[in-house]
Every structure is written in structure tokens, then in C-alpha cells.
């Protein structure tokens, strides 16, 4: 595959470079969205303690994510209202899979 030629401007100096296929097709940076809770490890959802529409405070237990025979108590990272629960009890989740969405409190 052919490399793509591109120009970079750094400190008022223009550089010509070849961007590699790997660089062009890299996973783009996505800033953290505090209204979304992602699985931090692959595993199985063994318990869910909340329902959609529930008010939650930072530190409240939301669910249990079992991975490698360890039960991880997943707590709310924010104050808010549960907008959507994307998993059910018994579901297997992958790392970085969306689990819960929040409506944040100001």
C-alpha cells in the first residue's frame, strides 16, 4: 500500500512527510465522556442494583462485573440520573463496552 504524502506545520516551519498506512488507519482519540460508563475489563454482569430513571450519587453501587473469578463492585463515577442501562444480568461484556448512560446533574 502506498504512503500518503502530507505537510505538517510546526513552529512556522513546513515539513513534508509520508504518513504510514498504520498511522492513517489508527484508532482516533476520543475524549472521555463522563455521561457514559464503559466496562473497564471484560467479564460477566452478575448483579444490577439500579433501574433506568434512578437518581444516583457518586460512589453508589450500580452493578457487579465478574472477571477472572473476582467480583468487581462498579460504583457511580458521577451524580446524575440513570438514562439507559445497556446490559442485563448474565450478559458478557467486552472491555470499553458501553454499560450505562447518565443524565448528569449540574
N, C-alpha and C positions, 0 to 999 in steps of 0.2 A: 504494500500500500504506500502511496506517495505521501510525503510530508507536506503540510500546508505552510506556505510562507506567510509571515506576519511581521508587523512592525510594532515595536514597543517604545514608548516614550518614557524615559527615566531621567529625572533631573535635567530636563531640557535637552537631552541627547536622544536622537532617534536611532534605534538598533533594529537591524534586520535579523530575523531568526527563523528557524524551522521548528514548527510545533510537531511533536510526535503524535502518532495515532493514539497512543496510550493517554497522552495529555489532553488531546482534543475530546476523547470519549470518557474522561474521568467523571466520577460522581461529583456533581456540583455542590458547593457549600450551601446549606440551608440553615438559616438562623433558628435558634431554639424558639419554639412557640410554647409559652407557659400554659396555654389553654388546652394542650394535648399531652396526655400521659402515654409514654411508649414503654414497651417491655424492655427491661434492661438486660435480660438474659432469656434464652429460650427455655420453655417449660410448659407446665400444665396449670390451668386455673383450677384450684381445688375448692375455693370458697369465695363468694362475693357478698359483702356486707352492706352494700348501698343499692339504691334504686335511682332511676332517672328522675330528676326533679328535686332530689335531696340536697339540702344545704350541708356543706362540709367546711370544716376549718382545717387549716394546715396541721398536719400530724394525725388526723383521723384515719383509722384503718379502713381501707377500701376493699381489698381483696387479698387472697393468698395465692402466690405464684410458686408452685413447687418445681424445683430444678435440682437434679442430681441428689435426690432424697432429702433435700433441705427445703423447708417451708419458709418462704420469704413473705413477711407481712408488708404489703405495699401500702404506704401511707400517702395521704394527700399532700402534694407539694405546695398547694395554694389554698386560699379562701375562695369559695365560689359555690356554684350550683352545678350538679351533675347534668350535663346537656345530653350526652349519649354514652351508653355502655356498648362497646363494640365486641365484647366477648361474653361467653356463657360459661357456667360451671362445667368443667370437664374438657374445655377447649385447649388444644395445644397452640401455643403462640411461638412466633419466631422473635429473635432479637430485633428491636426497633419497630415492632408491630404496634399500631395504634390500639390502645386498650380503652381509654376513657377520654371524653372531651368535656371540658368545663366551660361554663359561663363565669368569667372572673368577676369578683366584687372589686369595686374601686376603693 
